[in-house]
Amino acid sequence: MLGGHVQYAKGYTEETIGNVTGSKEWQENGKKDTQEGINEMKAANAAKASEPAASGIGGRVEELAGKAAGCEGMEKEGLERQEKAN
């Protein structure tokens, strides 16, 4: 799941750079990477067999990464991991 979020964030960043610079290549690569990230997250979610494991530090990292990437699901899962660890 985390790899999908990283791929999504990478694509979003590339597309933004392409939009700012007017580079069609960056825009297209960004869209492609963003979609690959979405596909990876969907596959990970479909394969998910249980609730998020308890993890205070890991949960905090996941929460912050979710905030940075703008992914509410990742942020929520990070919070759930932290709550279970307490």
PyMOL Python script that loads the backbone (N, CA, C, O; Angstrom):
from pymol import cmd

cmd.read_pdbstr("""\
ATOM      1  N   MET A   1       0.833  -1.193   0.000  1.00  0.00           N
ATOM      2  CA  MET A   1       0.000   0.000   0.000  1.00  0.00           C
ATOM      3  C   MET A   1       0.873   1.251   0.000  1.00  0.00           C
ATOM      4  O   MET A   1       0.612   2.204  -0.733  1.00  0.00           O
ATOM      5  N   LEU A   2       1.912   1.233   0.831  1.00  0.00           N
ATOM      6  CA  LEU A   2       2.787   2.396   0.931  1.00  0.00           C
ATOM      7  C   LEU A   2       3.467   2.683  -0.403  1.00  0.00           C
ATOM      8  O   LEU A   2       3.611   3.841  -0.795  1.00  0.00           O
ATOM      9  N   GLY A   3       3.884   1.621  -1.103  1.00  0.00           N
ATOM     10  CA  GLY A   3       4.512   1.800  -2.413  1.00  0.00           C
ATOM     11  C   GLY A   3       3.574   2.475  -3.399  1.00  0.00           C
ATOM     12  O   GLY A   3       4.004   3.296  -4.209  1.00  0.00           O
ATOM     13  N   GLY A   4       2.306   2.136  -3.334  1.00  0.00           N
ATOM     14  CA  GLY A   4       1.309   2.777  -4.196  1.00  0.00           C
ATOM     15  C   GLY A   4       1.154   4.247  -3.885  1.00  0.00           C
ATOM     16  O   GLY A   4       0.999   5.066  -4.791  1.00  0.00           O
ATOM     17  N   HIS A   5       1.193   4.586  -2.609  1.00  0.00           N
ATOM     18  CA  HIS A   5       1.100   5.993  -2.212  1.00  0.00           C
ATOM     19  C   HIS A   5       2.313   6.782  -2.697  1.00  0.00           C
ATOM     20  O   HIS A   5       2.193   7.919  -3.151  1.00  0.00           O
ATOM     21  N   VAL A   6       3.477   6.156  -2.593  1.00  0.00           N
ATOM     22  CA  VAL A   6       4.696   6.824  -3.060  1.00  0.00           C
ATOM     23  C   VAL A   6       4.616   7.050  -4.571  1.00  0.00           C
ATOM     24  O   VAL A   6       4.955   8.128  -5.061  1.00  0.00           O
ATOM     25  N   GLN A   7       4.168   6.035  -5.302  1.00  0.00           N
ATOM     26  CA  GLN A   7       4.036   6.147  -6.760  1.00  0.00           C
ATOM     27  C   GLN A   7       3.035   7.247  -7.127  1.00  0.00           C
ATOM     28  O   GLN A   7       3.268   8.026  -8.051  1.00  0.00           O
ATOM     29  N   TYR A   8       1.925   7.300  -6.395  1.00  0.00           N
ATOM     30  CA  TYR A   8       0.905   8.319  -6.635  1.00  0.00           C
ATOM     31  C   TYR A   8       1.482   9.720  -6.399  1.00  0.00           C
ATOM     32  O   TYR A   8       1.296  10.622  -7.215  1.00  0.00           O
ATOM     33  N   ALA A   9       2.182   9.889  -5.276  1.00  0.00           N
ATOM     34  CA  ALA A   9       2.763  11.195  -4.950  1.00  0.00           C
ATOM     35  C   ALA A   9       3.800  11.609  -6.002  1.00  0.00           C
ATOM     36  O   ALA A   9       3.874  12.778  -6.382  1.00  0.00           O
ATOM     37  N   LYS A  10       4.587  10.654  -6.461  1.00  0.00           N
ATOM     38  CA  LYS A  10       5.582  10.924  -7.503  1.00  0.00           C
ATOM     39  C   LYS A  10       4.891  11.416  -8.776  1.00  0.00           C
ATOM     40  O   LYS A  10       5.303  12.409  -9.375  1.00  0.00           O
ATOM     41  N   GLY A  11       3.847  10.714  -9.173  1.00  0.00           N
ATOM     42  CA  GLY A  11       3.118  11.104 -10.374  1.00  0.00           C
ATOM     43  C   GLY A  11       2.463  12.467 -10.246  1.00  0.00           C
ATOM     44  O   GLY A  11       2.480  13.264 -11.184  1.00  0.00           O
ATOM     45  N   TYR A  12       1.890  12.730  -9.091  1.00  0.00           N
ATOM     46  CA  TYR A  12       1.249  14.023  -8.845  1.00  0.00           C
ATOM     47  C   TYR A  12       2.272  15.150  -8.962  1.00  0.00           C
ATOM     48  O   TYR A  12       2.004  16.197  -9.551  1.00  0.00           O
ATOM     49  N   THR A  13       3.453  14.911  -8.387  1.00  0.00           N
ATOM     50  CA  THR A  13       4.520  15.908  -8.441  1.00  0.00           C
ATOM     51  C   THR A  13       4.988  16.136  -9.875  1.00  0.00           C
ATOM     52  O   THR A  13       5.165  17.276 -10.304  1.00  0.00           O
ATOM     53  N   GLU A  14       5.187  15.046 -10.611  1.00  0.00           N
ATOM     54  CA  GLU A  14       5.617  15.161 -12.008  1.00  0.00           C
ATOM     55  C   GLU A  14       4.592  15.924 -12.846  1.00  0.00           C
ATOM     56  O   GLU A  14       4.949  16.794 -13.639  1.00  0.00           O
ATOM     57  N   GLU A  15       3.334  15.591 -12.661  1.00  0.00           N
ATOM     58  CA  GLU A  15       2.286  16.264 -13.431  1.00  0.00           C
ATOM     59  C   GLU A  15       2.225  17.752 -13.087  1.00  0.00           C
ATOM     60  O   GLU A  15       2.022  18.586 -13.970  1.00  0.00           O
ATOM     61  N   THR A  16       2.399  18.083 -11.820  1.00  0.00           N
ATOM     62  CA  THR A  16       2.401  19.487 -11.400  1.00  0.00           C
ATOM     63  C   THR A  16       3.564  20.240 -12.037  1.00  0.00           C
ATOM     64  O   THR A  16       3.401  21.363 -12.512  1.00  0.00           O
ATOM     65  N   ILE A  17       4.732  19.617 -12.043  1.00  0.00           N
ATOM     66  CA  ILE A  17       5.896  20.245 -12.695  1.00  0.00           C
ATOM     67  C   ILE A  17       5.603  20.452 -14.175  1.00  0.00           C
ATOM     68  O   ILE A  17       5.912  21.506 -14.731  1.00  0.00           O
ATOM     69  N   GLY A  18       5.011  19.457 -14.808  1.00  0.00           N
ATOM     70  CA  GLY A  18       4.645  19.578 -16.219  1.00  0.00           C
ATOM     71  C   GLY A  18       3.653  20.686 -16.465  1.00  0.00           C
ATOM     72  O   GLY A  18       3.757  21.401 -17.462  1.00  0.00           O
ATOM     73  N   ASN A  19       2.686  20.846 -15.571  1.00  0.00           N
ATOM     74  CA  ASN A  19       1.700  21.911 -15.714  1.00  0.00           C
ATOM     75  C   ASN A  19       2.343  23.289 -15.562  1.00  0.00           C
ATOM     76  O   ASN A  19       2.011  24.227 -16.286  1.00  0.00           O
ATOM     77  N   VAL A  20       3.259  23.392 -14.616  1.00  0.00           N
ATOM     78  CA  VAL A  20       3.915  24.677 -14.360  1.00  0.00           C
ATOM     79  C   VAL A  20       4.858  25.049 -15.509  1.00  0.00           C
ATOM     80  O   VAL A  20       4.923  26.207 -15.923  1.00  0.00           O
ATOM     81  N   THR A  21       5.583  24.052 -16.015  1.00  0.00           N
ATOM     82  CA  THR A  21       6.577  24.327 -17.063  1.00  0.00           C
ATOM     83  C   THR A  21       6.004  24.224 -18.467  1.00  0.00           C
ATOM     84  O   THR A  21       6.636  24.659 -19.431  1.00  0.00           O
ATOM     85  N   GLY A  22       4.824  23.658 -18.588  1.00  0.00           N
ATOM     86  CA  GLY A  22       4.231  23.468 -19.906  1.00  0.00           C
ATOM     87  C   GLY A  22       4.766  22.229 -20.626  1.00  0.00           C
ATOM     88  O   GLY A  22       4.539  22.067 -21.825  1.00  0.00           O
ATOM     89  N   SER A  23       5.470  21.359 -19.910  1.00  0.00           N
ATOM     90  CA  SER A  23       6.057  20.161 -20.509  1.00  0.00           C
ATOM     91  C   SER A  23       5.009  19.053 -20.615  1.00  0.00           C
ATOM     92  O   SER A  23       4.545  18.519 -19.608  1.00  0.00           O
ATOM     93  N   LYS A  24       4.649  18.722 -21.845  1.00  0.00           N
ATOM     94  CA  LYS A  24       3.675  17.643 -22.082  1.00  0.00           C
ATOM     95  C   LYS A  24       4.237  16.297 -21.624  1.00  0.00           C
ATOM     96  O   LYS A  24       3.495  15.449 -21.130  1.00  0.00           O
ATOM     97  N   GLU A  25       5.545  16.102 -21.786  1.00  0.00           N
ATOM     98  CA  GLU A  25       6.178  14.845 -21.380  1.00  0.00           C
ATOM     99  C   GLU A  25       6.039  14.632 -19.870  1.00  0.00           C
ATOM    100  O   GLU A  25       5.681  13.542 -19.425  1.00  0.00           O
ATOM    101  N   TRP A  26       6.323  15.674 -19.086  1.00  0.00           N
ATOM    102  CA  TRP A  26       6.187  15.573 -17.627  1.00  0.00           C
ATOM    103  C   TRP A  26       4.722  15.345 -17.244  1.00  0.00           C
ATOM    104  O   TRP A  26       4.425  14.570 -16.335  1.00  0.00           O
ATOM    105  N   GLN A  27       3.814  16.024 -17.943  1.00  0.00           N
ATOM    106  CA  GLN A  27       2.396  15.853 -17.641  1.00  0.00           C
ATOM    107  C   GLN A  27       1.954  14.415 -17.891  1.00  0.00           C
ATOM    108  O   GLN A  27       1.273  13.818 -17.057  1.00  0.00           O
ATOM    109  N   GLU A  28       2.337  13.864 -19.031  1.00  0.00           N
ATOM    110  CA  GLU A  28       1.941  12.501 -19.377  1.00  0.00           C
ATOM    111  C   GLU A  28       2.580  11.473 -18.456  1.00  0.00           C
ATOM    112  O   GLU A  28       1.915  10.535 -18.016  1.00  0.00           O
ATOM    113  N   ASN A  29       3.870  11.642 -18.160  1.00  0.00           N
ATOM    114  CA  ASN A  29       4.537  10.729 -17.228  1.00  0.00           C
ATOM    115  C   ASN A  29       3.894  10.798 -15.851  1.00  0.00           C
ATOM    116  O   ASN A  29       3.728   9.777 -15.185  1.00  0.00           O
ATOM    117  N   GLY A  30       3.538  11.993 -15.431  1.00  0.00           N
ATOM    118  CA  GLY A  30       2.887  12.167 -14.140  1.00  0.00           C
ATOM    119  C   GLY A  30       1.543  11.470 -14.084  1.00  0.00           C
ATOM    120  O   GLY A  30       1.221  10.808 -13.098  1.00  0.00           O
ATOM    121  N   LYS A  31       0.750  11.619 -15.148  1.00  0.00           N
ATOM    122  CA  LYS A  31      -0.555  10.951 -15.195  1.00  0.00           C
ATOM    123  C   LYS A  31      -0.387   9.437 -15.159  1.00  0.00           C
ATOM    124  O   LYS A  31      -1.138   8.737 -14.479  1.00  0.00           O
ATOM    125  N   LYS A  32       0.597   8.941 -15.890  1.00  0.00           N
ATOM    126  CA  LYS A  32       0.864   7.501 -15.938  1.00  0.00           C
ATOM    127  C   LYS A  32       1.270   6.990 -14.547  1.00  0.00           C
ATOM    128  O   LYS A  32       0.738   5.986 -14.073  1.00  0.00           O
ATOM    129  N   ASP A  33       2.203   7.678 -13.904  1.00  0.00           N
ATOM    130  CA  ASP A  33       2.661   7.259 -12.577  1.00  0.00           C
ATOM    131  C   ASP A  33       1.552   7.356 -11.534  1.00  0.00           C
ATOM    132  O   ASP A  33       1.443   6.502 -10.654  1.00  0.00           O
ATOM    133  N   THR A  34       0.735   8.391 -11.634  1.00  0.00           N
ATOM    134  CA  THR A  34      -0.385   8.544 -10.701  1.00  0.00           C
ATOM    135  C   THR A  34      -1.346   7.371 -10.844  1.00  0.00           C
ATOM    136  O   THR A  34      -1.787   6.801  -9.846  1.00  0.00           O
ATOM    137  N   GLN A  35      -1.669   7.011 -12.079  1.00  0.00           N
ATOM    138  CA  GLN A  35      -2.587   5.892 -12.306  1.00  0.00           C
ATOM    139  C   GLN A  35      -1.987   4.573 -11.828  1.00  0.00           C
ATOM    140  O   GLN A  35      -2.698   3.734 -11.273  1.00  0.00           O
ATOM    141  N   GLU A  36      -0.685   4.383 -12.038  1.00  0.00           N
ATOM    142  CA  GLU A  36      -0.020   3.173 -11.545  1.00  0.00           C
ATOM    143  C   GLU A  36      -0.095   3.105 -10.024  1.00  0.00           C
ATOM    144  O   GLU A  36      -0.298   2.030  -9.460  1.00  0.00           O
ATOM    145  N   GLY A  37       0.066   4.239  -9.364  1.00  0.00           N
ATOM    146  CA  GLY A  37      -0.052   4.280  -7.910  1.00  0.00           C
ATOM    147  C   GLY A  37      -1.456   3.919  -7.453  1.00  0.00           C
ATOM    148  O   GLY A  37      -1.630   3.167  -6.494  1.00  0.00           O
ATOM    149  N   ILE A  38      -2.445   4.452  -8.134  1.00  0.00           N
ATOM    150  CA  ILE A  38      -3.843   4.142  -7.801  1.00  0.00           C
ATOM    151  C   ILE A  38      -4.105   2.654  -7.975  1.00  0.00           C
ATOM    152  O   ILE A  38      -4.736   2.025  -7.125  1.00  0.00           O
ATOM    153  N   ASN A  39      -3.620   2.089  -9.082  1.00  0.00           N
ATOM    154  CA  ASN A  39      -3.818   0.662  -9.334  1.00  0.00           C
ATOM    155  C   ASN A  39      -3.147  -0.190  -8.258  1.00  0.00           C
ATOM    156  O   ASN A  39      -3.710  -1.188  -7.807  1.00  0.00           O
ATOM    157  N   GLU A  40      -1.950   0.206  -7.852  1.00  0.00           N
ATOM    158  CA  GLU A  40      -1.226  -0.533  -6.810  1.00  0.00           C
ATOM    159  C   GLU A  40      -1.959  -0.454  -5.473  1.00  0.00           C
ATOM    160  O   GLU A  40      -2.042  -1.447  -4.750  1.00  0.00           O
ATOM    161  N   MET A  41      -2.495   0.728  -5.142  1.00  0.00           N
ATOM    162  CA  MET A  41      -3.239   0.872  -3.889  1.00  0.00           C
ATOM    163  C   MET A  41      -4.519   0.040  -3.914  1.00  0.00           C
ATOM    164  O   MET A  41      -4.877  -0.578  -2.912  1.00  0.00           O
ATOM    165  N   LYS A  42      -5.211   0.020  -5.059  1.00  0.00           N
ATOM    166  CA  LYS A  42      -6.432  -0.785  -5.172  1.00  0.00           C
ATOM    167  C   LYS A  42      -6.122  -2.263  -5.004  1.00  0.00           C
ATOM    168  O   LYS A  42      -6.856  -2.982  -4.325  1.00  0.00           O
ATOM    169  N   ALA A  43      -5.031  -2.721  -5.624  1.00  0.00           N
ATOM    170  CA  ALA A  43      -4.644  -4.129  -5.499  1.00  0.00           C
ATOM    171  C   ALA A  43      -4.279  -4.464  -4.056  1.00  0.00           C
ATOM    172  O   ALA A  43      -4.654  -5.523  -3.551  1.00  0.00           O
ATOM    173  N   ALA A  44      -3.558  -3.582  -3.397  1.00  0.00           N
ATOM    174  CA  ALA A  44      -3.178  -3.814  -2.002  1.00  0.00           C
ATOM    175  C   ALA A  44      -4.405  -3.832  -1.107  1.00  0.00           C
ATOM    176  O   ALA A  44      -4.488  -4.633  -0.176  1.00  0.00           O
ATOM    177  N   ASN A  45      -5.349  -2.959  -1.382  1.00  0.00           N
ATOM    178  CA  ASN A  45      -6.567  -2.907  -0.584  1.00  0.00           C
ATOM    179  C   ASN A  45      -7.401  -4.168  -0.783  1.00  0.00           C
ATOM    180  O   ASN A  45      -7.988  -4.682   0.169  1.00  0.00           O
ATOM    181  N   ALA A  46      -7.454  -4.666  -2.008  1.00  0.00           N
ATOM    182  CA  ALA A  46      -8.211  -5.883  -2.286  1.00  0.00           C
ATOM    183  C   ALA A  46      -7.569  -7.100  -1.613  1.00  0.00           C
ATOM    184  O   ALA A  46      -8.272  -8.028  -1.213  1.00  0.00           O
ATOM    185  N   ALA A  47      -6.254  -7.103  -1.489  1.00  0.00           N
ATOM    186  CA  ALA A  47      -5.536  -8.220  -0.889  1.00  0.00           C
ATOM    187  C   ALA A  47      -5.468  -8.117   0.637  1.00  0.00           C
ATOM    188  O   ALA A  47      -5.024  -9.050   1.307  1.00  0.00           O
ATOM    189  N   LYS A  48      -5.903  -6.995   1.175  1.00  0.00           N
ATOM    190  CA  LYS A  48      -5.830  -6.756   2.617  1.00  0.00           C
ATOM    191  C   LYS A  48      -6.733  -7.748   3.343  1.00  0.00           C
ATOM    192  O   LYS A  48      -7.936  -7.815   3.092  1.00  0.00           O
ATOM    193  N   ALA A  49      -6.132  -8.511   4.241  1.00  0.00           N
ATOM    194  CA  ALA A  49      -6.859  -9.579   4.925  1.00  0.00           C
ATOM    195  C   ALA A  49      -7.330  -9.187   6.319  1.00  0.00           C
ATOM    196  O   ALA A  49      -8.162  -9.883   6.902  1.00  0.00           O
ATOM    197  N   SER A  50      -6.821  -8.095   6.861  1.00  0.00           N
ATOM    198  CA  SER A  50      -7.175  -7.767   8.242  1.00  0.00           C
ATOM    199  C   SER A  50      -7.108  -6.264   8.474  1.00  0.00           C
ATOM    200  O   SER A  50      -6.800  -5.478   7.579  1.00  0.00           O
ATOM    201  N   GLU A  51      -7.406  -5.911   9.689  1.00  0.00           N
ATOM    202  CA  GLU A  51      -7.312  -4.513  10.110  1.00  0.00           C
ATOM    203  C   GLU A  51      -5.846  -4.110  10.220  1.00  0.00           C
ATOM    204  O   GLU A  51      -4.979  -4.979  10.314  1.00  0.00           O
ATOM    205  N   PRO A  52      -5.551  -2.813  10.210  1.00  0.00           N
ATOM    206  CA  PRO A  52      -4.161  -2.361  10.362  1.00  0.00           C
ATOM    207  C   PRO A  52      -3.568  -2.832  11.689  1.00  0.00           C
ATOM    208  O   PRO A  52      -4.232  -2.800  12.725  1.00  0.00           O
ATOM    209  N   ALA A  53      -2.323  -3.265  11.643  1.00  0.00           N
ATOM    210  CA  ALA A  53      -1.630  -3.711  12.853  1.00  0.00           C
ATOM    211  C   ALA A  53      -1.282  -2.512  13.728  1.00  0.00           C
ATOM    212  O   ALA A  53      -1.110  -1.397  13.236  1.00  0.00           O
ATOM    213  N   ALA A  54      -1.183  -2.759  15.027  1.00  0.00           N
ATOM    214  CA  ALA A  54      -0.818  -1.705  15.960  1.00  0.00           C
ATOM    215  C   ALA A  54       0.629  -1.282  15.737  1.00  0.00           C
ATOM    216  O   ALA A  54       1.524  -2.121  15.637  1.00  0.00           O
ATOM    217  N   SER A  55       0.845   0.017  15.662  1.00  0.00           N
ATOM    218  CA  SER A  55       2.199   0.541  15.497  1.00  0.00           C
ATOM    219  C   SER A  55       2.179   2.032  15.782  1.00  0.00           C
ATOM    220  O   SER A  55       1.603   2.812  15.025  1.00  0.00           O
ATOM    221  N   GLY A  56       2.815   2.421  16.882  1.00  0.00           N
ATOM    222  CA  GLY A  56       2.851   3.836  17.238  1.00  0.00           C
ATOM    223  C   GLY A  56       3.669   4.660  16.272  1.00  0.00           C
ATOM    224  O   GLY A  56       3.167   5.626  15.697  1.00  0.00           O
ATOM    225  N   ILE A  57       4.925   4.290  16.087  1.00  0.00           N
ATOM    226  CA  ILE A  57       5.813   5.056  15.206  1.00  0.00           C
ATOM    227  C   ILE A  57       5.432   4.857  13.749  1.00  0.00           C
ATOM    228  O   ILE A  57       5.326   5.826  12.998  1.00  0.00           O
ATOM    229  N   GLY A  58       5.225   3.605  13.340  1.00  0.00           N
ATOM    230  CA  GLY A  58       4.835   3.328  11.955  1.00  0.00           C
ATOM    231  C   GLY A  58       3.516   3.986  11.595  1.00  0.00           C
ATOM    232  O   GLY A  58       3.338   4.479  10.481  1.00  0.00           O
ATOM    233  N   GLY A  59       2.591   3.988  12.549  1.00  0.00           N
ATOM    234  CA  GLY A  59       1.305   4.636  12.315  1.00  0.00           C
ATOM    235  C   GLY A  59       1.454   6.134  12.122  1.00  0.00           C
ATOM    236  O   GLY A  59       0.783   6.730  11.279  1.00  0.00           O
ATOM    237  N   ARG A  60       2.335   6.738  12.904  1.00  0.00           N
ATOM    238  CA  ARG A  60       2.567   8.182  12.786  1.00  0.00           C
ATOM    239  C   ARG A  60       3.182   8.508  11.434  1.00  0.00           C
ATOM    240  O   ARG A  60       2.797   9.484  10.790  1.00  0.00           O
ATOM    241  N   VAL A  61       4.145   7.684  11.001  1.00  0.00           N
ATOM    242  CA  VAL A  61       4.774   7.889   9.695  1.00  0.00           C
ATOM    243  C   VAL A  61       3.728   7.766   8.589  1.00  0.00           C
ATOM    244  O   VAL A  61       3.691   8.579   7.666  1.00  0.00           O
ATOM    245  N   GLU A  62       2.878   6.742   8.692  1.00  0.00           N
ATOM    246  CA  GLU A  62       1.836   6.548   7.688  1.00  0.00           C
ATOM    247  C   GLU A  62       0.842   7.708   7.685  1.00  0.00           C
ATOM    248  O   GLU A  62       0.410   8.163   6.626  1.00  0.00           O
ATOM    249  N   GLU A  63       0.485   8.179   8.874  1.00  0.00           N
ATOM    250  CA  GLU A  63      -0.432   9.321   8.973  1.00  0.00           C
ATOM    251  C   GLU A  63       0.160  10.551   8.290  1.00  0.00           C
ATOM    252  O   GLU A  63      -0.521  11.213   7.506  1.00  0.00           O
ATOM    253  N   LEU A  64       1.416  10.857   8.582  1.00  0.00           N
ATOM    254  CA  LEU A  64       2.060  12.034   7.999  1.00  0.00           C
ATOM    255  C   LEU A  64       2.245  11.894   6.490  1.00  0.00           C
ATOM    256  O   LEU A  64       2.085  12.863   5.748  1.00  0.00           O
ATOM    257  N   ALA A  65       2.582  10.686   6.040  1.00  0.00           N
ATOM    258  CA  ALA A  65       2.721  10.453   4.600  1.00  0.00           C
ATOM    259  C   ALA A  65       1.375  10.633   3.911  1.00  0.00           C
ATOM    260  O   ALA A  65       1.309  11.176   2.808  1.00  0.00           O
ATOM    261  N   GLY A  66       0.307  10.182   4.552  1.00  0.00           N
ATOM    262  CA  GLY A  66      -1.032  10.364   4.005  1.00  0.00           C
ATOM    263  C   GLY A  66      -1.404  11.831   3.888  1.00  0.00           C
ATOM    264  O   GLY A  66      -1.995  12.255   2.894  1.00  0.00           O
ATOM    265  N   LYS A  67      -1.053  12.607   4.911  1.00  0.00           N
ATOM    266  CA  LYS A  67      -1.320  14.051   4.864  1.00  0.00           C
ATOM    267  C   LYS A  67      -0.533  14.704   3.735  1.00  0.00           C
ATOM    268  O   LYS A  67      -1.067  15.531   2.996  1.00  0.00           O
ATOM    269  N   ALA A  68       0.741  14.329   3.603  1.00  0.00           N
ATOM    270  CA  ALA A  68       1.597  14.920   2.574  1.00  0.00           C
ATOM    271  C   ALA A  68       1.115  14.563   1.180  1.00  0.00           C
ATOM    272  O   ALA A  68       1.172  15.389   0.268  1.00  0.00           O
ATOM    273  N   ALA A  69       0.634  13.322   1.010  1.00  0.00           N
ATOM    274  CA  ALA A  69       0.185  12.871  -0.306  1.00  0.00           C
ATOM    275  C   ALA A  69      -1.264  13.246  -0.579  1.00  0.00           C
ATOM    276  O   ALA A  69      -1.751  13.099  -1.700  1.00  0.00           O
ATOM    277  N   GLY A  70      -1.950  13.733   0.453  1.00  0.00           N
ATOM    278  CA  GLY A  70      -3.356  14.085   0.281  1.00  0.00           C
ATOM    279  C   GLY A  70      -4.254  12.859   0.222  1.00  0.00           C
ATOM    280  O   GLY A  70      -5.321  12.893  -0.391  1.00  0.00           O
ATOM    281  N   CYS A  71      -3.817  11.767   0.864  1.00  0.00           N
ATOM    282  CA  CYS A  71      -4.579  10.519   0.856  1.00  0.00           C
ATOM    283  C   CYS A  71      -5.236  10.318   2.214  1.00  0.00           C
ATOM    284  O   CYS A  71      -4.574   9.969   3.191  1.00  0.00           O
ATOM    285  N   GLU A  72      -6.535  10.540   2.264  1.00  0.00           N
ATOM    286  CA  GLU A  72      -7.263  10.427   3.523  1.00  0.00           C
ATOM    287  C   GLU A  72      -7.262   8.998   4.045  1.00  0.00           C
ATOM    288  O   GLU A  72      -7.228   8.790   5.258  1.00  0.00           O
ATOM    289  N   GLY A  73      -7.298   8.011   3.158  1.00  0.00           N
ATOM    290  CA  GLY A  73      -7.293   6.619   3.579  1.00  0.00           C
ATOM    291  C   GLY A  73      -6.011   6.244   4.299  1.00  0.00           C
ATOM    292  O   GLY A  73      -6.046   5.575   5.331  1.00  0.00           O
ATOM    293  N   MET A  74      -4.897   6.667   3.763  1.00  0.00           N
ATOM    294  CA  MET A  74      -3.607   6.377   4.384  1.00  0.00           C
ATOM    295  C   MET A  74      -3.496   7.094   5.729  1.00  0.00           C
ATOM    296  O   MET A  74      -3.007   6.532   6.710  1.00  0.00           O
ATOM    297  N   GLU A  75      -3.948   8.317   5.756  1.00  0.00           N
ATOM    298  CA  GLU A  75      -3.922   9.093   7.001  1.00  0.00           C
ATOM    299  C   GLU A  75      -4.775   8.409   8.073  1.00  0.00           C
ATOM    300  O   GLU A  75      -4.356   8.291   9.224  1.00  0.00           O
ATOM    301  N   LYS A  76      -5.966   7.963   7.689  1.00  0.00           N
ATOM    302  CA  LYS A  76      -6.879   7.300   8.622  1.00  0.00           C
ATOM    303  C   LYS A  76      -6.281   5.987   9.131  1.00  0.00           C
ATOM    304  O   LYS A  76      -6.371   5.680  10.319  1.00  0.00           O
ATOM    305  N   GLU A  77      -5.672   5.214   8.230  1.00  0.00           N
ATOM    306  CA  GLU A  77      -5.078   3.948   8.636  1.00  0.00           C
ATOM    307  C   GLU A  77      -3.921   4.174   9.606  1.00  0.00           C
ATOM    308  O   GLU A  77      -3.741   3.407  10.551  1.00  0.00           O
ATOM    309  N   GLY A  78      -3.140   5.226   9.374  1.00  0.00           N
ATOM    310  CA  GLY A  78      -2.060   5.561  10.290  1.00  0.00           C
ATOM    311  C   GLY A  78      -2.577   5.902  11.673  1.00  0.00           C
ATOM    312  O   GLY A  78      -2.004   5.487  12.680  1.00  0.00           O
ATOM    313  N   LEU A  79      -3.663   6.660  11.720  1.00  0.00           N
ATOM    314  CA  LEU A  79      -4.277   6.997  13.010  1.00  0.00           C
ATOM    315  C   LEU A  79      -4.784   5.743  13.716  1.00  0.00           C
ATOM    316  O   LEU A  79      -4.641   5.612  14.931  1.00  0.00           O
ATOM    317  N   GLU A  80      -5.379   4.817  12.952  1.00  0.00           N
ATOM    318  CA  GLU A  80      -5.880   3.575  13.542  1.00  0.00           C
ATOM    319  C   GLU A  80      -4.730   2.764  14.148  1.00  0.00           C
ATOM    320  O   GLU A  80      -4.874   2.193  15.229  1.00  0.00           O
ATOM    321  N   ARG A  81      -3.597   2.716  13.455  1.00  0.00           N
ATOM    322  CA  ARG A  81      -2.440   1.980  13.964  1.00  0.00           C
ATOM    323  C   ARG A  81      -1.950   2.591  15.281  1.00  0.00           C
ATOM    324  O   ARG A  81      -1.597   1.872  16.215  1.00  0.00           O
ATOM    325  N   GLN A  82      -1.934   3.912  15.340  1.00  0.00           N
ATOM    326  CA  GLN A  82      -1.485   4.594  16.555  1.00  0.00           C
ATOM    327  C   GLN A  82      -2.432   4.315  17.711  1.00  0.00           C
ATOM    328  O   GLN A  82      -1.989   4.054  18.829  1.00  0.00           O
ATOM    329  N   GLU A  83      -3.740   4.369  17.448  1.00  0.00           N
ATOM    330  CA  GLU A  83      -4.728   4.130  18.496  1.00  0.00           C
ATOM    331  C   GLU A  83      -4.619   2.725  19.060  1.00  0.00           C
ATOM    332  O   GLU A  83      -4.766   2.521  20.265  1.00  0.00           O
ATOM    333  N   LYS A  84      -4.360   1.753  18.187  1.00  0.00           N
ATOM    334  CA  LYS A  84      -4.226   0.361  18.635  1.00  0.00           C
ATOM    335  C   LYS A  84      -2.962   0.175  19.473  1.00  0.00           C
ATOM    336  O   LYS A  84      -2.925  -0.676  20.362  1.00  0.00           O
ATOM    337  N   ALA A  85      -1.935   0.963  19.195  1.00  0.00           N
ATOM    338  CA  ALA A  85      -0.674   0.830  19.930  1.00  0.00           C
ATOM    339  C   ALA A  85      -0.771   1.407  21.338  1.00  0.00           C
ATOM    340  O   ALA A  85       0.007   1.034  22.216  1.00  0.00           O
ATOM    341  N   ASN A  86      -1.712   2.306  21.558  1.00  0.00           N
ATOM    342  CA  ASN A  86      -1.865   2.930  22.884  1.00  0.00           C
ATOM    343  C   ASN A  86      -2.642   2.096  23.835  1.00  0.00           C
ATOM    344  O   ASN A  86      -2.848   2.495  24.981  1.00  0.00           O
TER     345      ASN A  86
END
""", "prot")
cmd.dss("prot")
cmd.show_as("cartoon", "prot")
cmd.util.cbc("prot")
cmd.orient("prot")
